[in-house]
């Protein structure tokens, strides 16, 4: 059996590989390692008086970024 080079995979490729090969413990570990390497940003602390507003704004921002990426992907896909 040949070794899979997880380092050469993009995040999306590694995720797809892991989901397709859930029994592969090395793929799971590589996926977790990759996730843990990402910087963590703190949106608000629990005692922040604007906690709810900041969390809701961050969620809206993520949704908008996702929607924008989806619309870009839909316009760049070839038609059949």
Residue pairs with C-beta under 8 A, 6 or more apart in sequence:
4 17
4 24
4 26
4 27
6 14
6 17
6 26
6 27
6 30
7 30
9 17
11 34
14 27
14 30
14 31
14 34
15 31
17 24
17 27
18 24
18 27
18 28
18 30
18 31
21 27
22 28
43 54
43 55
43 58
44 50
44 51
44 54
44 55
45 51
48 54
